[in-house]
Amino acid sequence: MSLSRLIILLFPTGRVDYVTHARGERTALCDLLDRLGPDAPTLCAGWTTADLVAHLVVRERRPDAMPGIALKPLAGYTASVQRRMKTGHPYAELVRLARTPGGVYGLVPALDEAVNTLELFVHHEDVRRAQPSWEPRELPADLDLLIWKRVSAGARLMLRKAPVGVVLHRLGGGVALGGPRGGARVEVTGRSGELLMFCFGRQAHARVDLTGDPGDISRLREASLGV
């Protein structure tokens, strides 16, 4: 059975747990955070691994601070909550909290899968790709397809700040459009995970091929992309 269809595992205790791609990314990310410690770099500007894990905990366990993640007028409050979370808890405790879905995500695994798979994948890569000698992962076919479905559905939103039109080409099949309609276009080709990283604003760390006018490519690489 495909992981994305929520495989049910029965443990010896009789407790039922749900394995999803979100859970898989969460576990792999937290394992990496434990190995690296609190001071390792990430792709998130100005954030160490301690900052990133504090963000994850605030995002799921402090609903009062969640709006500031997306709304700039409230960002100051969210940042202050995140700083207090980072300084008020040992790093190991924050990683432990991040290992388990918080709030409603812990109660509804399907919601965790729907909302957090891409978030956790990108942050996992934010940590991986900030370390020396990283290489892209070979993703399971169902995760690769899931990511592509989300990218193709959200391309207009993620690429809304692109300075030129963008045509995403998925290796393995699939095309999606984003950016301004009409005018110049840049073709971006890669695997689903690489296209996701590109569209989430990690252009410099995405293994993709870009085709188009050199000036347009340069402007796209420097653009502020993502949700």
N, C-alpha and C positions, 0 to 999 in steps of 0.2 A: 504494500500500500504506500502511496506517495506521502511523504512527510507533511506536505501542505494540506493533506486531508485529515490532519490531526490523528496521529496514531495514539491509541490508548494503551498504556502499559500498566499492568497490575503488579504491584510490589508485594513482597512477602507479608507485609503488615496489612494488606488488604486495601491500602490507600490507593486511589486512582490518580494518576498524573497524566498530563497531556504533553506530548512532544511536538513542538512546532518549529518552524524555521526561526521564529522570534526567540523561542527558548534556546535553540541551538546557538544563535548569534550571541545571545545574552551570556550563556555559559562560556563560550570561547572568549568573548571580550573580557569577562571577569577573571578568567584564568590568566589571560595576558596581563591584565592590570595587577594581579597578585604577583606575577613574576617580575614585572618591571618596577614596581614600587611607585611612590607618590610624585617623584620628580622627573619622570621621563617626558619627553616632548610629545606633542600631538600635532595634527594638522590644523586644529582650531587655534586661531591666532591668539597668542598670549596665554593659552591654557596648557598646564601640565596634566598628567594623568590624574592628579588629585582634583584639579578643577573639573575635568570631564566627568569623573565619577560623582562628584557633588552635583553636577548638572543633572545626571541621570536620576539621582535620588530625589532631587527637588522636583523634577518633571513629573514623577509618578507619586510622590508622597506629600507634596505641598501644593494642593490645588489652589490655594490663595496666591501662589507665585507663578502658576503656570501661564496666565495670560501675558505676562511680560516677556515670555519667550518669543512670542510672535508680534506683540504690539509695542512699538518703540516708546510711547508715553509711559508705559508701565515697566519698562526694562530696568530702570534704576532700582525699583523695589525688588525685582527678581534677582538682580545681581547682588544686592545686599543679603538676601536670604541665602543665596548660593555661597557667598563668602562665609556667612555664619555657619552654614552646614559644613563647609570644608574645615574651618578652624575649630569647630565645636565637637567634632567627632574624629576618632582615630581613623586613619586611612583604611585599615583592614576592616573596620566596622562598616564604612561606607561601601566598600566592595561587597561585603556580605549582604547589605541591604539591597544593593543593585542586582544581586544574583536572583532575587525573587521578585516577580512582578508586583508592583505596589498598587494600592487603590483598587479601582474597578478592574484593572488588567489582571490582578491576581484572582479575581472571582470569575472572570469570563475569558478563558484562554483564546476563544475565537476573536475577541476584541483585541487582545494582545497581539495576535497574529496579524490582524488587519491593520492596526495602527503602528505597531512598533517594529515590524520586520525591517523596513527600510531604514528607520532611525538607528536601530542597533547595528545593522550591516554597515552603514556609513560610519558610525562612531567606532566600530571594530576596525574598519580600514583606516580611520583617522589615527588610531594608535599604531597599527601595523606599519603604515606607510611613512610614519615619522621616524621609524627606526632604520638603522643601516641595512642595506642589502635586501630590502623587501622584494618580493615578487608577487604578482597576482595569484590568487587562489584558483584552483580548478573547482568550480561550483557544481553541486549536484544539478542534474538537468531540470528537475522541478523547481528548484530555487532560481536557477537562471531564467526559466520561463516566467515565474512569478514576478521577478524583478522587471523583466521586460514589459509585462502587462501593466505594471504600475508606472513605469517610465513612459510608455507610449500614451497611457491615459492622462498622465500629469505633465506631459512635455510643455504644453502651452503655459501652465502655471510656473513651472520651474525655469522656463526660458523667457519669461515675460520681460525681463530686463536686458535680454540679448540685444546688441546694437544692430544685428543683421538677422535675416532669416536663417534658421537652422534646420537641416535635414539629418535626422538620426538614422543610421543604418546599423542594424544589429547583425553581427556575424552569426549566421545560422538562420537568418530570415527575419524580416520585419523592418518597417519604415515608419517614422513618426516625424511630425513637423512642429516647430516652435519658433518663437521670435516673431518679428514683424512680418506681416503678409505682404508679398510683393517685394520687388527690389532685389538687392544682392543676397546671396545665400552661401553658407558654408556647409559642406558635407562633413559629418562627424561619424566615423565608423569604428566599431569596437564591439566587444562582448557586453552583455547586459550590465554586469557589475561595473565595468569601466564607463559605460554611458551614464549610469546612475551617478557615479562619482563626479563626472564632468558636469552633469546637470545640477548637482548639489553644490557647485561652486568650488570643486577641488580640481579645476582644470589642469593645474601644473602637475598633479599626481595621478592623472588618469591616463592609462595606456590606450590611446585612441589615435587614429589617423585623421587629419583635417585636410580638406581639399577646398580650394577657393582662392580668392584674391588675397595675397599676403597681408595687406593692410586690414582686410576684414577678419582674417584669421587672428591677427595680433589683437585687434579690439575685442574679439570674442574671448580670447584667452584671458584678457584682463578684466572682463565684465564681472559684475557681482551677480551671480546666478544662484538659484535655489529658491526654496519656499520661505 
